[in-house]
Amino acid sequence: MAEIGEGPGTVPEHERILQEIQSTDTACVGPTLRSVYDDQPNAHKKFMEKLDACIRNHDKEIEKMCNFHHQGFVDAITELLKVRTDAEKLKVQVTDTNRRFQDAGKEVIVQTEDIIRCRIQQRNITTVVEKLQLCLPVLEMYSKLKEQMSTKRYYSALKTMEQLENVYFPRVSQYRFCQLMIENLPKLREDIKEISMSDLKDFLESIRKHSDKIGETAMKQAQQQKIFTVTLQKQNNVKFGKTMYINDRIPEERNEIVLKHAFEEEDENEEEVLTVQDLVDFSPVYQCLHIYSVLGDEETFENYYRKQRKKQARLVLQPQSNMHETVDGYRRYFTQIVGFFVVEDHILHVTQGLVTRAYTDELWNMALSKIIAVLRAHSSYCTDPDLVLELKNLIVIFADTLQGYGFPVNRLFDLLFEIRDQYNETLLKKWAGVFRDIFEEDNYSPIPIVSEEEYRAIISKFPFQDPDLEKQPFPKKLPMSQSVPHIYIQVKEFIYASLKFSESLHRSSTEIDDMLRKSTNLLLTRTLSSCLLNLIKKPHIGLTELVQIIINTTHLEQACKYLEDFITNITNISQETVHTTRLYGLSTFKDARHAAEGEIYTKLNQKIDEFVQLADYDWTMSEPDGRASGYLMDLINFLRSIFQVFTHLPGKVAQTACMSACQHLSTSLMQMLLDSELKQISMGAVQQFNLDVIQCELFASSEPVPGFQGDTLQLAFIDLRQLLDLFMVWDWSTYLADYGQPASKYLRVNPNTALTLLEKMKDTSKKNNIFAQFRKNDRDKQKLIETVVKQLRSLVNGMSQHT
């Protein structure tokens, strides 16, 4: 049997494996069978034997079971054969019934198919409607987008795009048309960016062209507002009995007319006020800013806008080369700059972050430096004070306008102080011409007055007071010439002109007072003084004119205190204030007077020289003519007439002129005697010369100018008198004995002078034959001369060695 020879542990293992194969699923048989091969050698053979034995056992059991159920199977077959006939009948009946049902249901099937087809169509229609209802809003929004693009409502179009992308497209993203729309949106965005940027460029170009109009309107409004404020303030001051300053050229009635006219103009202009929005359409900026903000590219737009505006600022700040020639050039320059910054200020306040206060401040500081440099350079070419004044007014309006928009303008007012100095220089040049014209037209004669009206007219223009003159009957003469009231009036005109520049500079009355006084001092000490000095030096100005100039300067000097009062009335600043500048008229006219006095002395001496040059002495004459020389008598008569004119001069001036003339005449006569070209002098010539000197002494003793004490004026000829007395009395022993003594009779006679003159007389004695019949006397005198000459030479040599 199969069990023989089997190991005691092998049979149970094989039985276990067989049980497991029979009880488990066929998918798990593999691992079970694999264990057969993993056991001891010959285990496979033993297992196969055991498997065969198991199969034989199962076959026996199957055979037993089949034998047990065979009779029932036969009985079932028999019953089936009996039922076969009934089944065939049933089949026929079922077939017939089916045929009848088929025939009857064909119409139902047709109707049912129609119903099914309708229901499918209905379902499809419902699906289509649902899908269309889902797509229609998308299509409507896209159509709306197209309409917005066509009507240039780009910001709305971008918002529509956002709605399409975030709300509508996700619902219909599976459709191809949606993909096409989605692909088209970036292109539309780029188109919008390009179009908006193009509009922005057009806007920038437009405001560049119209910035002058914008600036002109803004400056006009600022000026109107300022006029209204000042007018209202003046009206209030008048109402309360106060005035800002006294202007004697604008009466009260004219003030009221000006106030009324200003208010009427203000009422008319209230309805015509234009703003920057009225002149410029800013929608391209707003639209472009919103578009770039929506697109998330706001920084790019801001950088581009600021860069372009900075370029435009540089162009606006670049002046024309001939700007300084007319006020219109300056006006265009200012209006363009104002227009530029008015636009920037508007952009600053109506946009969020496009421009910032720091950006506008930086741009303004850059522009302000350029403006100041340009104005400083171009204003230096202005030589017309009216143009400089108009420039100042433009700068003030320019500064006030921009200050109203919040821009700091202190540096502009500092620049105005520089321009004020230049304005004063142009005024000084202009008034120099005015003064020259006045001096050219003056006749340098006292002003004749024939009636009370003329007298009142003159003293209303010039502060002249002379009680003695007022008592005199008409006609009478004022001591000064016509130039004096004219100069006084022109000085006041200069103060008015200088005041015009000081107005609207936002300075205190004290500062304005200081400006007026300093500019007036410059006019007096530099311009008027220079004109006076040039006038005094002119060749055609004679002694009479010089005398009148001295009188004129005296009256102008006295009028200076009235000029100070005039300035005080304008500024309401008392002269007793510590820091009040005084007018330098006293020194100005004193210097001019001294120059005129010096010129009088010079011209008087020149006139004396002209007369002396007419002298025609016969230096070899043996006997004098018995009377003074003609040229000298003419000279003395001339001096008498001139000194009569000097009676209007201050006493010291007339005395100095008279003393100077006598001293110069004495010196000229002495030089004539000692001239090196004069080789011989006879005693007759000395006697004739002595006659002339006697006439000079008589003239001096006649007191041609009052005020000299004793023989002071005669002392001018003392040198000549002692020298001539020495030669006339031939008192050489006394001279030589007393030389150097304080009480010497000939103290003023210099040994050199005496020696020179004696040598000229010595040569004449040698050639003179008049004493030929008295030969012994001639020889004695010649010996005396030679002896005196030797003694004088010895004296002169001793003086030289001592020196």
C-alpha positions in Angstrom: 0.0 0.0 0.0 1.0 3.6 -0.3 1.6 3.9 3.4 4.3 1.2 3.4 7.8 2.7 3.6 6.6 6.2 4.5 8.3 8.1 7.2 6.3 8.7 10.3 6.2 12.5 9.8 5.7 12.5 6.0 2.1 11.1 5.8 0.5 13.7 8.1 2.2 16.5 6.1 0.9 15.2 2.8 -2.6 14.8 4.2 -2.4 18.4 5.4 -1.4 19.5 1.9 -4.1 17.5 0.3 -6.8 19.0 2.7 -5.5 22.5 2.0 -5.7 21.9 -1.8 -9.2 20.7 -1.5 -10.4 23.4 0.8 -8.7 26.5 -0.6 -9.2 28.6 -3.8 -7.2 27.5 -6.8 -5.3 30.8 -6.8 -3.6 29.8 -3.5 -2.6 26.3 -4.7 0.7 27.4 -6.0 2.4 28.2 -2.7 0.9 25.0 -1.2 2.4 22.8 -4.0 5.7 24.7 -3.8 6.0 23.4 -0.2 6.0 19.8 -1.6 9.2 20.5 -3.5 10.8 22.2 -0.5 10.6 19.1 1.7 12.8 16.0 1.9 14.2 14.2 -1.2 11.7 11.9 -2.9 8.9 13.9 -1.2 7.4 14.6 -4.6 7.1 11.0 -5.5 5.6 10.2 -2.2 3.2 13.0 -2.6 2.1 11.8 -6.0 1.4 8.4 -4.6 -0.6 9.8 -1.8 -2.5 12.0 -4.4 -3.3 9.0 -6.5 -4.7 7.2 -3.5 -6.8 10.2 -2.6 -8.2 10.4 -6.2 -9.2 6.7 -6.2 -11.0 7.2 -2.9 -13.0 10.1 -4.4 -13.9 8.1 -7.6 -15.3 5.4 -5.4 -17.4 7.8 -3.5 -18.7 9.4 -6.8 -19.6 6.0 -8.1 -21.5 5.1 -5.0 -23.5 8.4 -5.1 -24.4 8.0 -8.8 -25.6 4.5 -8.2 -27.7 5.9 -5.4 -29.5 8.6 -7.5 -29.8 6.8 -10.9 -33.4 5.7 -10.5 -34.6 9.3 -9.7 -32.9 10.5 -12.9 -34.7 7.9 -15.0 -38.0 8.9 -13.4 -37.3 12.6 -14.2 -36.6 11.8 -17.8 -39.8 9.9 -18.1 -41.8 12.9 -16.7 -40.1 15.2 -19.1 -41.1 13.1 -22.1 -44.7 13.2 -20.9 -44.6 17.0 -20.6 -43.0 17.5 -24.1 -46.4 17.5 -25.9 -47.8 20.2 -23.6 -44.7 22.2 -24.0 -45.0 22.3 -27.8 -48.7 23.3 -27.5 -47.7 26.0 -25.1 -45.0 27.2 -27.4 -47.4 27.6 -30.3 -49.8 29.5 -28.1 -47.0 31.8 -26.8 -45.8 32.4 -30.3 -49.3 33.3 -31.5 -49.8 35.5 -28.5 -46.5 37.2 -29.2 -47.4 37.8 -32.8 -50.7 39.3 -31.8 -48.9 41.5 -29.2 -46.3 42.5 -31.8 -48.9 43.5 -34.2 -50.9 45.4 -31.6 -47.8 47.2 -30.2 -46.3 48.5 -33.5 -48.3 51.7 -33.3 -47.5 52.1 -29.7 -43.8 51.6 -30.5 -44.0 54.3 -33.2 -45.7 56.7 -30.8 -43.2 55.8 -28.1 -40.3 56.5 -30.4 -41.8 59.8 -31.2 -42.2 60.6 -27.6 -38.6 59.5 -26.9 -37.4 61.7 -29.8 -39.4 64.7 -28.5 -38.1 64.2 -25.0 -34.5 64.0 -26.3 -35.1 67.2 -28.3 -36.7 68.8 -25.2 -33.8 67.8 -23.1 -31.4 69.1 -25.7 -33.3 72.4 -26.0 -33.2 72.7 -22.2 -29.5 72.1 -22.2 -28.9 74.6 -25.0 -31.0 77.2 -23.2 -29.1 76.6 -20.0 -25.8 76.9 -21.8 -27.0 80.0 -23.7 -28.2 81.6 -20.5 -24.7 80.9 -19.2 -23.0 82.3 -22.3 -25.2 85.3 -22.9 -23.9 87.4 -20.0 -20.4 86.7 -21.2 -21.3 87.8 -24.7 -23.2 90.8 -23.4 -20.2 91.9 -21.3 -17.8 91.4 -24.2 -20.2 93.4 -26.4 -20.2 96.0 -23.7 -16.4 95.9 -23.7 -16.3 96.5 -27.5 -18.7 99.4 -27.1 -16.6 100.9 -24.3 -13.5 100.6 -26.5 -15.2 102.3 -29.4 -16.4 105.2 -27.2 -12.9 105.5 -25.6 -14.2 104.7 -22.1 -11.0 102.8 -21.4 -11.1 102.8 -17.7 -14.6 101.3 -17.8 -13.4 98.8 -20.4 -10.6 97.6 -18.0 -13.1 97.1 -15.2 -15.3 95.1 -17.6 -12.3 93.0 -18.5 -11.7 92.3 -14.8 -15.3 91.2 -14.4 -15.1 89.0 -17.5 -11.9 87.3 -16.2 -13.0 86.9 -12.6 -16.7 86.2 -12.9 -17.9 85.3 -16.4 -15.1 83.4 -18.2 -14.7 80.7 -15.6 -18.4 79.7 -16.3 -17.8 79.1 -20.0 -14.1 78.4 -20.1 -14.8 75.1 -21.9 -16.0 76.8 -25.0 -13.7 77.8 -27.8 -15.1 81.3 -28.2 -14.3 81.9 -24.6 -10.7 80.9 -25.2 -10.5 83.3 -28.1 -11.9 86.1 -25.9 -9.4 85.3 -23.2 -6.6 85.4 -25.7 -7.8 88.8 -27.0 -7.9 90.6 -23.7 -4.1 91.1 -23.3 -4.0 92.7 -26.7 -6.9 95.0 -25.7 -5.1 96.0 -22.6 -2.0 96.9 -24.5 -4.1 98.9 -27.0 -5.7 100.8 -24.1 -2.2 101.5 -22.6 -1.0 102.8 -26.0 -4.1 104.9 -26.6 -4.1 106.4 -23.1 -0.3 107.1 -23.4 -0.9 108.8 -26.7 -3.7 110.9 -25.2 -1.3 111.8 -22.3 1.3 112.9 -24.8 -1.2 115.0 -26.6 -2.2 116.5 -23.2 1.4 117.3 -22.3 1.9 118.9 -25.7 -1.3 120.9 -25.3 -0.5 122.2 -21.8 3.0 123.1 -23.1 1.4 125.3 -25.7 -1.2 126.7 -23.4 0.9 127.2 -20.3 1.4 130.9 -21.0 -2.4 131.3 -21.2 -2.9 129.4 -17.9 -0.1 131.5 -16.3 -1.5 134.7 -17.6 -4.9 133.9 -16.2 -3.5 132.9 -12.8 -1.3 136.0 -12.6 -4.3 138.2 -13.6 -6.4 136.7 -10.9 -3.7 137.1 -8.3 -3.2 140.7 -9.3 -6.9 141.4 -9.2 -7.1 139.8 -5.7 -4.2 141.9 -4.5 -5.7 145.1 -5.9 -8.9 144.3 -4.3 -7.2 143.6 -0.9 -5.1 146.8 -1.1 -8.1 148.9 -2.2 -10.2 147.5 0.7 -7.4 148.2 3.1 -7.0 151.8 1.9 -10.7 152.3 2.1 -10.7 151.0 5.7 -7.8 153.3 6.5 -9.6 156.3 5.0 -12.7 155.3 7.0 -10.8 155.2 10.2 -8.8 158.4 9.4 -5.5 156.6 8.8 -3.2 156.6 5.7 -0.4 154.3 4.9 1.7 157.1 3.5 1.2 160.6 2.2 1.4 161.2 -1.5 1.0 164.8 -2.3 0.5 164.0 -6.0 -2.7 162.0 -5.4 -5.5 164.1 -3.8 -8.3 162.6 -1.8 -10.9 163.0 -4.6 -8.7 161.0 -6.9 -8.2 158.3 -4.2 -12.0 157.9 -4.0 -12.3 157.6 -7.7 -9.6 155.0 -7.8 -11.3 153.0 -5.0 -14.7 153.2 -6.7 -13.3 152.1 -10.1 -11.4 149.2 -8.5 -14.6 147.9 -6.8 -16.6 148.3 -10.0 -13.9 146.3 -11.9 -14.0 143.6 -9.2 -17.8 143.3 -9.5 -17.5 142.9 -13.3 -14.8 140.3 -13.0 -16.6 138.1 -10.4 -18.6 136.3 -13.0 -15.6 135.9 -15.3 -13.3 134.1 -12.9 -11.7 131.2 -14.8 -9.9 128.3 -13.2 -7.3 126.0 -14.6 -10.0 123.4 -15.2 -11.8 125.8 -17.4 -8.7 126.2 -19.5 -7.3 122.7 -19.6 -9.0 119.3 -19.9 -7.3 117.1 -17.4 -9.3 113.9 -18.2 -6.4 112.3 -20.2 -4.2 112.5 -17.1 -7.0 111.1 -14.8 -7.9 108.4 -17.3 -4.3 107.4 -18.0 -3.5 107.3 -14.2 -6.6 105.1 -13.6 -5.8 102.8 -16.5 -2.2 102.3 -15.3 -3.4 101.8 -11.7 -5.9 99.1 -12.8 -3.1 97.5 -14.9 -0.8 97.5 -11.9 1.7 99.6 -13.7 1.2 102.9 -11.9 4.9 103.4 -11.1 5.8 103.3 -14.8 3.2 106.0 -15.5 4.3 108.2 -12.6 8.0 108.0 -13.7 7.1 108.8 -17.3 4.9 111.7 -16.4 7.5 113.2 -14.0 10.3 112.7 -16.6 8.3 114.4 -19.3 7.3 117.3 -17.1 10.9 117.8 -16.0 11.9 118.0 -19.7 9.1 120.6 -20.2 10.2 122.5 -17.2 13.7 122.8 -18.6 12.2 124.1 -21.9 10.0 126.6 -20.1 12.9 127.8 -18.0 15.0 128.5 -21.0 14.6 132.2 -21.9 14.8 133.8 -25.3 18.0 135.5 -26.1 16.3 139.0 -26.5 14.1 138.6 -23.5 15.6 141.7 -21.8 14.7 144.0 -24.7 11.0 144.3 -23.9 8.7 143.7 -21.0 6.6 141.3 -23.2 9.6 139.0 -23.3 9.7 138.8 -19.5 5.9 138.5 -19.3 5.9 135.5 -21.6 8.7 133.9 -19.6 6.8 134.4 -16.3 3.4 133.3 -17.6 4.8 130.0 -19.0 6.5 129.2 -15.7 3.3 130.1 -13.7 1.2 128.0 -16.1 3.6 125.0 -15.6 3.4 125.1 -11.8 -0.3 125.9 -11.7 -0.9 122.6 -13.6 1.5 120.7 -11.3 -0.3 122.1 -8.2 -3.6 121.0 -9.7 -2.3 117.5 -10.4 -0.9 117.4 -6.9 -4.3 118.1 -5.3 -6.6 116.0 -7.5 -4.5 112.9 -8.0 -3.3 110.4 -5.5 0.5 110.1 -5.7 1.1 111.0 -9.3 3.1 114.0 -8.0 4.0 114.6 -4.4 4.7 117.7 -2.4 8.4 116.6 -2.2 8.5 116.3 -6.0 6.9 119.7 -6.6 9.2 121.3 -4.0 12.3 119.7 -5.7 11.1 120.8 -9.1 10.4 124.3 -7.8 13.8 124.7 -6.1 15.4 123.6 -9.4 13.3 126.1 -11.3 13.8 128.9 -8.8 17.6 128.6 -9.0 17.3 128.8 -12.8 14.9 131.7 -12.7 17.1 133.7 -10.4 20.1 133.0 -12.6 18.2 134.0 -15.7 16.7 137.2 -14.2 20.1 138.2 -12.7 21.8 137.8 -16.1 19.1 139.4 -18.3 18.2 142.2 -15.9 21.9 143.3 -16.0 21.3 144.3 -19.7 18.4 146.6 -18.8 19.3 150.3 -19.0 15.8 151.7 -19.0 14.5 152.3 -15.4 10.9 152.0 -16.7 11.7 148.5 -18.0 13.4 147.6 -14.8 10.3 148.8 -12.8 8.0 146.8 -15.0 10.2 143.8 -14.5 10.0 144.3 -10.8 6.2 144.5 -11.0 6.1 141.3 -13.0 8.4 139.5 -10.5 6.1 140.7 -7.6 3.0 139.4 -9.4 4.8 136.2 -10.3 5.9 135.7 -6.7 2.5 136.5 -5.3 0.8 134.1 -7.7 3.1 131.2 -6.9 3.0 132.0 -3.2 -0.8 131.6 -3.4 -0.2 128.1 -4.7 2.1 127.3 -1.8 5.5 127.7 -3.3 8.2 129.5 -1.3 9.3 132.8 -3.0 11.6 134.4 -0.4 14.5 134.1 -2.8 12.7 136.1 -5.4 12.2 139.0 -3.0 15.9 138.7 -2.2 16.6 139.0 -5.9 14.4 142.1 -6.0 16.8 143.8 -3.6 19.6 143.1 -6.1 17.5 144.4 -9.0 16.6 147.4 -6.8 20.2 148.4 -6.7 20.4 148.0 -10.5 17.1 150.0 -10.7 18.7 152.8 -8.6 21.7 152.7 -10.9 19.6 153.1 -14.0 17.7 155.9 -12.2 20.9 157.6 -11.4 22.1 157.4 -15.0 18.7 158.8 -16.2 18.8 161.6 -13.7 22.4 162.4 -14.6 21.1 163.2 -18.0 18.2 165.2 -16.5 20.6 167.2 -14.4 22.9 167.8 -17.4 20.0 169.1 -19.4 18.9 171.4 -16.6 22.5 172.8 -16.3 22.7 173.2 -20.0 19.5 175.2 -20.2 20.2 177.4 -17.2 21.3 181.0 -17.8 23.1 181.3 -14.4 21.3 184.5 -13.6 19.1 185.3 -10.7 15.4 184.5 -11.4 13.5 187.7 -12.3 10.0 188.0 -10.7 7.5 190.5 -12.0 4.4 189.5 -10.1 3.1 187.9 -7.0 1.7 184.9 -9.0 5.2 184.1 -10.4 6.7 184.4 -6.9 4.1 182.0 -5.4 4.5 179.6 -8.2 8.2 179.3 -7.6 8.1 179.0 -3.8 5.3 176.4 -4.2 7.9 174.2 -6.0 11.0 175.2 -4.0 11.2 176.0 -0.3 12.6 179.5 -0.4 12.2 181.9 2.5 13.6 185.4 2.7 11.6 188.0 4.7 13.6 190.9 3.4 13.1 189.8 -0.2 9.3 189.4 0.3 9.1 193.0 1.5 10.7 194.3 -1.7 8.4 195.5 -4.4 8.0 193.8 -7.8 9.9 193.4 -10.1 12.6 191.7 -8.0 15.0 188.8 -8.3 15.5 185.6 -6.5 19.2 185.0 -5.7 19.3 181.5 -7.3 19.0 180.7 -11.0 16.3 178.6 -12.7 18.2 175.3 -12.2 17.7 175.3 -8.4 13.9 174.7 -8.3 14.2 172.4 -11.3 16.8 170.3 -9.5 14.7 170.2 -6.3 11.7 169.1 -8.3 13.7 166.4 -10.0 15.1 165.1 -6.7 11.6 164.7 -5.5 10.7 162.9 -8.8 13.6 160.6 -8.2 12.3 159.8 -4.7 8.9 159.0 -6.2 10.5 156.8 -8.8 12.6 155.1 -6.1 9.4 154.6 -4.0 7.7 152.9 -6.9 10.2 150.0 -6.7 9.8 149.7 -3.0 6.1 149.2 -3.1 4.7 145.6 -2.9 8.0 144.3 -1.6 6.4 143.2 1.7 8.8 145.5 3.6 8.2 147.6 6.6 8.0 151.4 6.5 11.4 151.6 8.3 13.0 149.5 5.6 11.4 151.6 2.8 12.5 154.8 4.5 16.0 153.5 4.7 15.9 152.5 1.0 14.6 156.0 0.0 17.2 157.8 2.0 20.1 155.7 0.8 19.1 156.0 -2.9 18.6 159.8 -2.4 22.0 160.0 -0.8 23.5 158.3 -3.9 21.7 160.7 -6.1 23.1 163.7 -4.2 26.6 162.5 -3.4 27.3 160.7 -6.7 25.1 161.8 -9.5 24.3 165.4 -8.7 27.8 166.0 -7.2 29.4 164.6 -10.4 27.2 166.7 -12.6 28.1 169.8 -10.6 31.8 169.0 -10.7 31.7 168.4 -14.5 29.8 171.6 -14.9 32.3 173.5 -12.9 35.1 172.1 -15.0 33.6 173.1 -18.3 35.6 175.7 -20.3 32.6 177.9 -21.1 31.7 178.4 -17.5 33.0 181.7 -16.5 33.5 183.5 -13.2 30.0 184.9 -13.2 28.5 181.5 -13.7 30.8 180.0 -11.0 29.6 182.6 -8.6 26.0 181.8 -9.4 26.7 178.0 -9.0 28.1 178.7 -5.5 24.9 180.6 -4.7 22.8 177.8 -6.1 24.5 175.1 -4.1 24.0 177.2 -0.9 20.2 177.2 -1.5 20.1 173.5 -2.5 22.0 172.7 0.7 19.4 174.6 2.7 16.6 172.7 0.9 17.9 169.3 2.0 16.0 169.4 5.3 12.8 169.8 3.3 13.7 166.7 1.3 14.1 164.8 4.6 10.7 166.1 5.7 9.3 165.0 2.3 10.6 161.4 2.8 9.3 161.4 6.4 5.8 162.3 5.1 6.0 159.4 2.7 7.1 156.7 5.1 5.8 158.1 8.4 9.2 157.4 10.0 10.4 160.1 12.3 13.8 161.6 11.6 14.6 161.2 15.4 14.6 157.4 15.0 17.9 156.0 16.0 18.5 154.1 12.8 17.2 156.8 10.4 19.8 157.6 7.7 20.5 161.3 7.2 20.8 162.9 3.8 24.3 163.9 2.8 23.3 167.0 1.0 25.4 169.2 3.3 28.7 167.5 2.3 27.6 167.1 -1.3 26.9 170.8 -1.9 29.8 171.9 0.3 32.2 169.8 -1.9 30.7 171.3 -5.0 31.0 174.7 -3.5 34.6 174.2 -2.7 35.2 172.9 -6.2 33.5 176.0 -7.6 35.5 178.2 -5.3 38.7 176.5 -6.4 37.7 176.9 -10.0 37.0 180.6 -9.4 40.5 181.0 -8.0 41.9 179.1 -11.0 40.0 181.0 -13.6 40.7 184.3 -11.9 44.4 183.6 -12.0 44.1 182.5 -15.6 42.4 185.8 -16.4 45.2 187.6 -14.6 47.8 185.7 -16.6 46.0 186.7 -19.8 46.3 190.4 -18.9 49.9 190.0 -17.7 50.8 188.4 -21.1 49.7 191.6 -22.7 52.4 193.5 -20.8 54.9 195.2 -23.2 57.7 196.7 -21.1 60.7 198.4 -22.6 63.3 197.0 -20.2 66.0 199.3 -21.5 64.1 202.6 -21.2 66.0 205.4 -19.6 63.0 207.2 -18.1 59.6 205.9 -17.0 56.4 207.0 -18.8 55.1 208.7 -15.7 51.9 206.6 -15.5 51.0 203.0 -15.0 50.9 200.5 -17.9 47.7 200.2 -19.8 47.4 196.4 -19.4 47.7 196.7 -15.6 45.0 199.4 -15.4 42.7 197.2 -17.5 43.4 194.3 -15.2 42.6 196.3 -12.1 39.4 197.5 -13.7 38.5 193.9 -14.5 39.2 192.9 -10.9 37.0 195.7 -9.6 34.1 194.6 -11.7 34.5 190.9 -10.8 34.7 191.6 -7.1 31.5 193.6 -7.4 29.9 190.3 -8.6 31.4 188.6 -5.6 29.3 190.6 -3.2 26.6 187.8 -3.5 29.2 185.2 -2.3 29.9 184.4 1.3 32.4 186.9 2.7 35.1 184.4 3.2 34.9 183.2 -0.4 35.1 186.7 -1.8 38.0 187.6 0.5 39.9 184.4 -0.4 39.4 185.0 -4.1 40.6 188.6 -3.7 43.7 187.6 -1.7 44.4 184.8 -4.1 44.2 187.2 -7.1 46.5 189.8 -5.5 49.0 187.1 -4.5 48.9 185.6 -8.0 49.4 189.1 -9.6 52.3 189.8 -7.2 53.9 186.4 -8.1 53.4 187.0 -11.8 55.0 190.4 -11.7 57.9 189.0 -9.7 58.3 186.2 -12.2 58.3 188.8 -15.0 61.3 190.6 -13.4 63.2 187.4 -12.8 62.4 185.8 -16.1 65.6 184.0 -17.4 65.0 185.2 -20.9 65.1 188.8 -19.6 68.8 189.7 -19.8 68.9 193.5 -19.1 66.8 195.9 -17.0 67.4 199.6 -16.9 66.7 201.8 -14.0 64.0 203.5 -16.0 62.3 200.1 -16.5 62.5 199.5 -12.8 60.9 202.9 -12.1 58.1 202.1 -14.6 57.6 198.8 -13.0 57.4 200.5 -9.6 54.6 202.7 -10.9 52.6 199.6 -11.8 53.2 198.0 -8.4 52.0 201.3 -6.8 48.7 200.9 -8.7 48.4 197.4 -7.4 49.0 198.6 -3.9 46.4 201.3 -4.4 43.9 198.8 -5.6 44.6 196.6 -2.6 44.2 199.5 -0.2 40.9 200.5 -1.8 39.2 197.4 -0.2 37.7 195.9 -3.4 36.2 193.2 -1.1 35.0 194.2 2.3 36.1 192.4 5.4 39.9 192.8 5.3 41.5 194.1 8.4 44.1 196.9 8.1 46.6 196.5 5.2 46.2 192.7 5.1 45.5 192.7 1.3 48.5 195.0 0.7 50.8 192.4 2.2 50.3 190.4 -1.0 52.7 192.8 -2.7 55.1 193.2 0.2 57.8 191.1 -1.5 57.7 193.3 -4.6 57.5 196.5 -2.6 60.7 195.8 -0.5 62.6 194.6 -3.6 61.7 197.7 -5.6 62.4 200.0 -2.6 65.8 198.5 -2.3 66.6 199.2 -6.0 64.9 202.6 -6.0 66.8 204.1 -3.1 69.9 202.0 -3.7 70.2 201.2 0.0 72.5 198.2 -0.3 74.5 199.0 2.8 71.4 198.8 5.0 70.2 195.6 3.3 73.6 193.9 3.7 74.1 195.1 7.3 70.5 194.2 8.5 70.2 190.9 6.5 68.8 188.2 8.7 67.6 190.6 11.4 63.9 190.3 12.3 63.6 194.1 12.2 65.3 194.4 8.9 63.7 196.9 6.5 64.2 194.5 3.6 63.3 191.3 5.4 61.2 189.9 2.5 64.0 190.4 -0.1 65.8 187.2 -0.9 69.5 187.5 -1.8 69.0 185.3 -4.8 66.3 187.5 -6.1 68.3 190.7 -5.5 71.4 189.2 -7.1 69.5 188.1 -10.2 67.9 191.5 -10.7 71.2 193.3 -9.9 73.1 191.3 -12.5 70.6 192.3 -15.1 71.1 196.0 -14.2 74.9 195.5 -14.2 74.9 194.3 -17.8 72.8 197.3 -18.8 75.2 199.8 -17.1 78.1 198.4 -19.0 76.5 199.1 -22.3 74.8 202.4 -21.4 76.5 205.5 -22.7 74.2 208.0 -21.2 76.8 208.9 -18.6 79.6 209.2 -21.0 80.2 212.9 -20.1 80.2 211.9 -16.5 82.6 209.1 -16.8 83.8 209.2 -13.2 80.3 208.8 -11.8 79.6 206.0 -14.1 82.8 204.2 -13.0 81.9 204.7 -9.4 78.4 203.3 -9.8 79.7 200.3 -11.8 82.2 199.6 -9.1 79.5 199.8 -6.5 77.3 197.3 -8.4 80.2 195.0 -8.7 81.0 195.2 -5.1 77.3 194.6 -4.1 77.2 191.6 -6.5 80.3 190.1 -4.9 78.8 190.6 -1.4 75.5 189.1 -2.5 77.2 186.1 -4.1 79.2 185.6 -1.0 76.0 185.8 1.0 74.2 183.3 -1.3 77.1 180.9 -1.2 77.2 181.1 2.6 73.4 180.3 2.7 74.0 177.3 0.4 76.8 175.9 2.5 74.7 176.4 5.6 71.8 174.6 4.0 
